Amino acid sequence: MARKTGKSRSLKSSPLVIVGEGLTEQYYFTHLRSLYNFHYIIKPYFFGTTSLKDLDMKVGDVFKNGGIAVCVFDADVSERNASEKTKLEQLRKKYGSKKNVILCDSLPSIEFWFLLHYCNTNKHFRDSKSVERELRKFIVQYEKKKVFLEKEKWVADLCADEKMELAQQRAEIFSKKNGSYSNIYRIFEQITPKQ
């Protein structure tokens, strides 16, 4: 499922903890853990982060407990708001080279990561609504509501037929170019199934 890169986690005994913005991220990573027996911690406390300041605070909580923080967030607000753009740049500067933080941002939103499972594109999507419309061409029922997100099947379908590996390859290529991007592929360089 997850590609092997030859890299090993230097903090192998430290738990990976997923910290994210909302329900979409929480359900996606919960379903992945269940489907593939991945080893990471995911708790409601670490979700519902509505600002980069809150995200930074929760990363600090993970550090206090000796964990590795995987920060999953949408970068679209930083495109529309100069103050948020500055905060994002500060977050990247503060944690970009730290071994115990993995920044997994997506522009405009996590839905672009999902779209990469189906499309080889780095088209610039103006906002999350526009990428959601494109995603619905492949996941017709997709919506950011609990009634849809809590069902594991959408993630199982998303990952079927080696689409996860394709998304990882595409995301890695597009992270270095202009347009929409997703750095969620970085987590798959670190996580492994439980033995």
C-alpha positions in Angstrom: 0.0 0.0 0.0 2.4 2.7 1.1 5.6 2.9 -0.9 8.9 2.2 0.7 11.5 4.8 0.3 14.4 3.4 2.1 14.2 6.2 4.6 13.8 5.1 8.2 12.3 7.2 10.9 15.1 8.4 13.2 12.7 8.7 16.1 11.4 5.2 15.7 10.2 4.8 19.2 8.3 8.1 19.2 4.6 7.8 18.3 3.3 9.6 15.2 0.3 11.8 16.1 -1.9 13.2 13.4 -3.0 16.8 14.1 -5.5 18.3 11.7 -8.2 20.8 10.9 -11.5 19.1 10.9 -13.8 16.1 10.3 -12.6 15.3 6.8 -9.0 14.8 8.0 -10.0 13.0 11.1 -12.2 10.5 9.3 -9.8 10.0 6.5 -6.9 9.1 8.7 -9.1 7.1 11.1 -10.3 5.0 8.1 -6.8 4.6 6.7 -5.6 3.3 10.1 -8.4 0.8 10.2 -8.0 -0.4 6.6 -4.3 -0.7 6.5 -3.4 -1.2 10.2 -1.2 1.8 10.2 0.6 2.8 13.4 -0.2 6.3 14.4 -2.3 8.1 17.0 -5.5 9.9 16.1 -7.7 11.5 18.7 -10.6 14.1 18.4 -8.6 16.4 20.7 -6.0 16.9 17.9 -8.7 17.9 15.4 -11.0 20.9 15.0 -7.9 23.2 14.7 -9.3 26.3 13.1 -6.1 28.4 13.0 -2.4 28.0 12.5 -1.9 29.3 16.0 -4.1 26.4 17.4 -2.2 24.0 15.2 1.1 25.3 16.6 -0.2 24.9 20.2 -1.3 21.2 19.5 2.1 20.5 18.0 3.6 21.7 21.3 1.3 19.2 23.2 2.6 16.4 21.0 6.2 17.4 21.7 5.6 17.4 25.5 4.5 13.8 25.2 7.5 12.8 23.1 5.6 12.3 19.9 6.1 13.2 16.2 3.5 15.6 15.0 2.0 15.2 11.6 0.2 18.5 10.7 -2.5 18.1 8.2 -4.1 21.4 7.1 -5.4 23.4 4.2 -3.3 26.3 2.9 -6.1 28.1 1.1 -6.7 30.7 3.8 -3.1 31.8 3.5 -3.7 32.6 -0.2 -6.5 35.0 0.7 -5.3 36.5 3.9 -1.9 38.2 4.3 -1.8 37.7 8.1 -2.5 33.9 7.6 0.2 33.8 4.9 2.7 35.3 7.3 1.7 32.7 10.0 2.1 29.9 7.5 5.5 31.1 6.6 6.5 31.3 10.3 5.1 27.8 10.8 7.2 26.4 7.9 10.3 28.3 9.2 9.8 27.0 12.8 9.1 23.4 11.9 10.3 22.8 8.3 13.6 21.3 9.3 12.5 19.6 12.5 12.6 15.8 12.5 9.7 15.5 14.9 7.3 17.5 12.7 5.9 16.6 9.3 4.0 19.4 7.6 1.3 17.9 5.3 -0.5 21.0 3.9 -2.6 21.0 0.8 -3.6 23.9 -1.5 -6.4 24.6 -1.6 -7.5 21.7 0.6 -7.2 18.0 1.4 -9.7 17.4 -1.4 -6.9 18.1 -3.9 -5.0 15.1 -2.3 -8.1 13.0 -2.9 -8.3 14.2 -6.5 -4.8 13.1 -7.2 -6.0 9.5 -6.7 -7.9 10.0 -9.9 -6.2 12.7 -11.9 -2.7 13.6 -12.9 -3.1 17.4 -12.5 -1.7 20.3 -10.7 -4.3 22.7 -12.0 -4.6 25.7 -9.7 -8.0 25.5 -8.0 -9.1 28.8 -6.6 -10.7 27.4 -3.5 -11.8 24.2 -1.8 -15.3 24.4 -3.4 -13.9 24.3 -6.9 -11.7 21.2 -6.1 -14.7 19.5 -4.4 -16.8 20.0 -7.6 -14.0 18.3 -9.6 -13.7 15.5 -7.1 -17.4 14.8 -7.3 -16.8 13.6 -10.9 -15.1 10.6 -9.4 -16.8 10.4 -5.9 -20.3 11.4 -6.8 -21.7 11.4 -3.2 -18.7 13.2 -1.7 -19.5 15.9 0.8 -17.8 17.3 3.9 -20.5 16.1 6.3 -20.3 13.5 9.0 -23.1 11.3 7.4 -20.8 10.8 4.4 -17.3 11.0 6.0 -18.0 8.4 8.8 -18.4 5.6 6.2 -15.2 3.8 5.6 -16.1 2.8 2.1 -15.2 6.1 0.4 -11.6 5.8 1.7 -11.4 2.1 0.7 -12.6 3.1 -2.8 -10.2 6.0 -2.9 -7.2 3.7 -2.2 -8.3 0.7 -4.4 -6.5 -0.3 -7.5 -3.2 1.3 -6.5 -4.6 4.8 -6.6 -2.9 5.6 -3.4 0.5 4.9 -4.9 -0.4 7.1 -7.9 -1.5 9.9 -5.7 1.8 9.8 -3.7 3.9 9.9 -6.9 1.8 12.7 -8.4 1.8 14.7 -5.1 5.6 14.5 -4.8 6.1 15.8 -8.3 3.6 18.6 -8.0 4.8 19.8 -4.7 7.8 21.3 -6.5 5.8 23.1 -9.1 3.3 26.0 -9.3 -0.4 25.3 -9.0 -2.4 23.3 -6.5 -0.4 20.8 -4.4 -0.6 18.4 -1.5 2.2 17.4 0.9 0.2 14.5 2.4 2.4 12.1 0.6 5.1 12.8 3.3 3.2 10.9 6.0 3.4 7.7 3.9 7.2 7.9 4.0 7.0 7.5 7.8 4.0 5.2 8.6 4.1 1.5 8.6 1.4 -1.1 9.3 1.4 -2.5 12.9 3.1 -5.9 13.1 
